[in-house]
Amino acid sequence: MKHTVAIQGIRGSFHHKVAQDFFGEDVEVVACSSFQDVVNNLLKETATDAVMAIENSIAGSIIPNYALIDKNNLNIEGERYLEISQNLMAMPGQKLSDLKEVWSHPMALLQCNDFFQGHEHIRLVEQDDTAAAAMRIAESKTTGVGAIASKTAAQIYGLELLAEDIQTIKANSTRFFVLNTNGRTEADVPDKASVKFLTDHKRGSLAAVLNVMSDCRLNLTKIQSLPVIETPWKYAFFVDVTFEHYEDFEKAKKLLEIMAQQFKVLGEYKNRKS
């Protein structure tokens, strides 16, 4: 099957790198300006799959993306963890001292703030995407301006690396979901799942659900709450679990469908977190 993958950003972005890792180096991608645009391409079937960042080890969960997955009934077919390496690049033949500006996404600029403390002559300029900043410099052949992006972006757009791994916190990882609308999974036998449910407004309701998971030998690896917009002060819970035996998860599903409200499996896939 040929895959066309919707990604937030353009070729050379971190989403592009995840798509390559999951589907192969030559995967065809649809560049999107927002996560909503990513979802729209999937629903319109102009893309067969999508890549969506869901949490960062420093910044935490990207909460609106949980809502997008749930609202649009998307299926999580797999996950990937990517070490985020931020790199300074520019048109070939330049030095760091030649730069007057550096362009990148606001989060990338923030992550590299300490590096620029000793380079006050450089003005940091916010852009909508790391790879797009690199592409604009390359297309216009702009000198005196650098970009912060991935090494892949430097290779694709023909820019020269001036400094590598300039992020302040070196252990910086982002988790991505690979999504579809047809229920396909990359795992022959899944050992991880993401589920969503609501509970009664009664003491111990959430604890009872979590006890069922424990009794069924599921390992809770993440729990995230989101407000239910239509019902003030009521929350939906998004939970990730791992398991050694798929039969344990099947047993838990049957029990949770009875105990919890609006229980929903968002995806069953292979655990990629070692």
C-alpha positions, 0 to 999 in steps of 0.5 A: 500500500502506498502511503501519503502522510499529512504532517504539520510543517514541511519537508525537513521538519521533525514531523517529516522525520517521524514519517520517514522513520515510520513509512520509509525515507521516500514517503510522500508527505502533505505539508500542513500549516496546522494540526487541524489542517493535518486532520482535515487532509486525513478526513478528506482522504488526501492523505492515508495517514498523519503524524501528530506530536502529542507530548514533549518531555519538557513542555508536557502534553499538547492537549488540543491534539488529544481533543482532535483525535477524539472528536474526529474518531482518529485511530492511533496506528503507532507511536514514535519518540524522537530526540529533538536536536536543534541546530544553527544553519545558514547559507554556505560560507558564513560564520556565526559572527556574520549573522544579524538574525536567526529565524525559527519557531518560538519553541525552538528559539526558547529551547536555544535561549542560553546559546544566544546569551553570548551573541547579543548582536543576533536578533531572534525572529519568530517563524511559523516552522523550523524547517520553513525558516531554513527553506526561506533562507535557502530560496532567497539565498539570504545572507546574514540570517541563520535558522534553527532547525533539524540537520535533515532540513540543512541537508534538504535545503543546502544550508551549512551547519554553524553549530550543532545541538544548541538546545539548552536541555540536551535530553529533549524528546517528543512523542508522536502519534501516527494516525489513520481513519481505517483502524490499521495498526503496525503491530501484529500483536499490540502491547500498548493502547490509548483509551478515553473514558468518563467517570461518575461524579462520585467518590472513588469512581476514577480509583475504581476504574484504575483498580480494574486496570491494575487487576487486569495486569495493565501498566498505566504509563500516562493519564491526561484529563481534559474538560468536557466542554458541554458539561462544566467541571466534568472531565474526560480521561485519556490513558495509556497502558502497556501489557504483556498479554493482549488477553489482559487488555481484552478482559479490561476492555469488557469491564471498562465498557460496563464501569466507565462512561463513553469508554473508547479505544483510541488505538492499539499499537506497539510500545516504542518506549524502552 
